[in-house]
Amino acid sequence: MLFNIRRCQSASTAIVLVSMLLLRNTTSFSANFAKHGNRLLSELNSKPTGEDQIASRRDFLSTAIALPLAASAFLSSPLEAVAAGPMTTGEAEGLGARAERALRPKPPRALRPKLSQDFAVLLMRSSYNSLDQIDCVAMDQFQRDFFLIRQAEYEPYVEILGPGVVQQGMLSDPFYFDFISFAQYATIAREISQDPSLIFEEKQPIDMGEDKPMKFVPTVVRRDPSLSNDKLPIKHNELVGIAILDRLEEKFGETESAIPKIQRNSRPGSGIVLSALTQMVKLFLVNGFAFGGTVEIVGGGKPLVGADASGTEFCITMTLPANLWSGKALQLRRTVVTNDFVLKTAKELLRRAGYTVSKTSVKYEGNDEKTFFTIL
């Protein structure tokens, strides 16, 4: 028996029917989805956007986080030669995925602060743009894979938390952000870790004029050969950290909340480093990322002014952060990249000061995310 997706009159109905198709017949689902996927995604993601024009593929693709409707256009494209193999419904919803889901910690019901919408978008968009910049997967394929993971994971996540807890589509809601950040990084990690090709084909948008739909044209993408596959996770983390720190400096740089200015490559003493990291954490808190946050020196040095801080070990503790569940879930998957936004930003701050970061680890203890690292 086949379910007719065309008869879905609501997003919730569509989700239920597609989930049933996943469980019953993968082949039937693929055929129906290929035929009716555009309409289904339009129904699920019908919010209009405030964007009037999109001038380039990177501008367009970066706004796709806030424009899920764009995914419907990507999904209508046939599967072609790409860097990593496209995800299948079986991979997203198969026995392996269900087994992993059963082992995950349950998402916390503890109240967390509401995120700044701009900051939440920054975290999502910087992660997306950074993947685009390292050229390891066609971004139209990423959208399809991201959709399949979101689709497979959302209902189990919501069922655990209970009705009315998750505000679907609201990035400022910490429960929804925790979910969507997990889905995004699970997809990013998949694309990076599957031995991506240096050359692949990507559907790129062309603006056809006002009130006309985008046209998607196959384009060959060639990655910089110096960016080998083993460097992709490192480069992605670096680019995300740069984007976040740049935005914090742009927004707060001329205010009393600014991160203390450190001359580039000056290698200041541990006291100055501690002060800069502490203010960085405060900006995360100002934007609603967590209820509380502290920075401590836990080994290898004393907070002296003027002395090189090489060898100093720091610990950043975030209490009830917006990535509390997703961080744990991604660690369980052993992903090559995770949504450790605080660590990414701290590493870039320290890099500009002339230090490198080593011996990094992120641990979750109760409602706390603890990030440890040593600077050299």
Residue pairs with C-beta under 8 A, 6 or more apart in sequence:
1 24
2 21
2 25
2 28
2 32
3 17
3 20
3 21
3 32
4 32
5 14
5 17
5 18
5 32
5 33
5 36
5 39
5 40
6 36
6 39
8 14
8 17
8 40
8 43
10 43
11 43
11 44
11 46
14 40
14 43
14 44
15 44
15 151
15 154
15 155
18 29
18 33
18 40
18 151
19 93
19 151
19 155
21 28
21 29
21 32
21 33
22 29
22 89
22 92
22 93
22 152
23 93
26 88
26 89
26 90
29 89
30 88
30 89
33 40
33 75
33 89
37 72
37 75
37 76
38 72
38 73
38 75
38 76
39 72
40 72
41 68
41 69
41 71
41 72
41 75
41 147
42 69
42 72
44 68
45 68
45 69
45 71
45 72
45 169
46 69
47 68
47 69
47 169
49 63
49 66
49 67
49 69
51 63
51 67
53 207
54 60
54 63
54 205
54 207
54 214
55 207
57 139
57 204
57 205
58 129
58 132
58 133
60 70
60 205
60 214
61 128
61 129
61 132
61 139
61 205
62 125
62 128
62 129
62 132
63 70
63 125
64 70
64 71
64 128
64 139
64 143
65 121
65 124
65 125
65 128
66 121
66 125
68 169
70 143
71 143
71 144
71 146
71 147
73 213
73 214
73 216
74 140
74 143
74 144
74 203
74 216
75 143
75 144
75 147
77 140
77 203
77 216
79 86
79 141
80 201
80 218
81 200
81 201
82 137
82 138
82 141
82 200
82 201
82 202
83 136
83 137
83 138
83 141
83 191
83 196
83 197
83 200
84 136
84 137
84 141
84 190
84 191
84 194
84 195
84 196
84 197
85 194
86 141
86 144
86 145
87 144
87 145
87 148
87 149
87 187
87 190
88 148
89 148
89 152
91 97
91 148
92 148
92 149
92 151
92 152
93 152
97 152
100 332
100 333
101 153
101 156
103 332
104 328
104 329
104 332
105 325
105 328
105 329
105 332
106 160
106 325
107 157
107 160
107 161
107 175
107 178
107 179
107 325
108 320
108 324
108 325
108 367
109 161
109 162
109 165
110 320
110 367
111 320
112 174
112 175
112 290
112 291
112 320
112 321
112 322
112 324
113 174
113 288
113 289
113 290
113 291
113 320
114 172
114 173
114 174
114 288
115 171
115 172
115 173
115 174
115 177
115 287
115 288
115 289
115 322
116 172
116 286
116 287
116 288
117 171
117 172
118 287
119 287
119 288
119 289
120 171
120 172
120 177
120 322
121 171
122 243
122 244
122 247
123 181
123 244
123 339
123 341
124 171
124 180
124 181
124 184
125 243
126 239
126 240
126 243
126 244
126 247
127 181
127 184
127 185
127 188
127 236
127 240
127 339
128 184
129 239
129 243
130 235
130 236
130 239
130 240
130 243
131 137
131 139
131 142
131 188
131 191
131 192
131 236
132 139
133 239
134 192
134 223
134 227
134 232
134 235
134 236
134 239
135 221
135 222
135 223
135 224
135 227
136 191
136 192
136 196
136 223
136 229
136 232
137 191
137 192
137 196
137 200
138 200
138 201
138 202
138 203
138 221
139 202
140 202
140 203
140 216
141 191
141 202
142 187
142 188
142 191
145 187
145 190
145 191
146 183
146 184
146 187
149 183
149 186
149 187
150 180
150 183
153 179
153 182
153 183
153 186
154 168
154 179
154 183
157 166
157 179
158 165
158 166
161 175
165 175
166 173
166 175
166 176
166 179
167 173
167 175
167 176
168 176
169 176
170 176
171 177
171 180
172 288
174 288
174 322
177 322
177 323
178 322
178 323
178 324
178 325
178 326
179 325
179 326
181 322
181 323
181 326
181 339
182 325
182 326
182 329
182 330
182 339
184 339
185 326
185 330
185 335
185 337
185 338
185 339
186 330
186 333
186 335
188 236
188 337
189 330
189 333
189 335
189 336
189 337
189 338
192 229
192 232
192 233
192 236
192 336
192 337
193 233
193 335
193 336
195 229
196 229
196 232
198 222
198 223
198 225
199 220
199 221
199 222
199 223
200 220
200 221
201 218
201 219
201 220
201 221
202 218
202 219
202 220
202 221
203 216
203 217
203 218
203 219
204 216
204 217
204 218
204 219
205 214
205 215
205 216
205 217
206 214
206 215
206 216
206 217
207 214
208 214
208 215
227 235
232 336
233 336
233 337
236 337
237 337
237 344
237 347
238 344
238 347
238 348
240 341
240 344
241 344
241 345
241 346
241 347
241 348
242 348
244 341
244 344
244 345
244 348
245 280
245 345
245 348
245 349
245 352
248 259
248 280
248 283
248 345
249 258
249 259
252 258
252 259
252 283
253 259
257 279
257 282
257 283
257 286
258 279
259 276
259 279
259 280
259 283
259 349
260 272
260 275
260 276
260 279
262 268
262 272
262 276
262 352
262 353
264 352
264 353
264 354
265 352
265 353
265 354
266 353
266 354
267 308
267 309
267 310
267 353
267 354
267 355
268 306
268 309
268 353
269 303
269 304
269 305
269 306
269 307
269 308
269 309
270 297
270 301
270 302
270 303
270 304
270 307
270 309
270 312
271 303
271 304
271 305
272 305
273 309
273 312
273 314
273 350
273 353
273 355
273 375
274 295
274 297
274 303
274 314
276 349
276 353
277 295
277 314
277 316
277 346
277 349
278 294
278 295
280 345
280 346
280 349
281 293
281 294
281 295
281 316
281 318
281 342
282 293
284 290
284 293
284 318
284 341
284 342
284 345
285 291
285 292
285 293
288 322
289 318
289 321
289 322
289 341
289 342
290 318
290 319
290 320
290 321
290 322
290 369
291 319
291 320
292 317
292 318
292 319
292 320
293 316
293 317
293 318
293 319
293 342
294 316
294 317
295 314
295 315
295 316
295 317
296 314
296 315
296 317
297 303
297 312
297 313
297 314
298 313
298 314
298 315
298 372
299 312
299 313
299 374
300 311
300 312
300 313
300 374
301 309
301 311
301 312
301 313
309 355
309 375
310 355
310 375
310 376
311 374
311 375
311 376
312 374
312 375
313 359
313 372
313 373
313 374
314 346
314 372
314 373
314 374
314 375
315 370
315 371
315 372
316 342
316 343
316 346
316 370
316 371
317 368
317 369
317 370
317 371
318 342
318 368
318 369
318 371
319 367
319 368
320 367
321 327
321 342
321 369
323 339
323 340
323 341
323 369
324 364
324 367
324 369
326 339
327 338
327 339
327 340
327 362
327 364
327 369
328 364
330 338
330 339
331 338
331 362
331 364
338 362
340 362
340 371
342 369
342 371
343 360
343 362
343 371
343 373
346 357
346 371
346 373
347 357
347 360
347 373
350 356
350 357
350 375
351 357
355 375
355 376
356 375
356 376
357 373
357 374
357 375
357 376
358 373
358 374
358 375
358 376
359 372
359 373
359 374
360 371
360 372
360 373
361 371
361 372
361 373
362 369
362 370
362 371
362 372
363 369
363 370
363 372
364 370
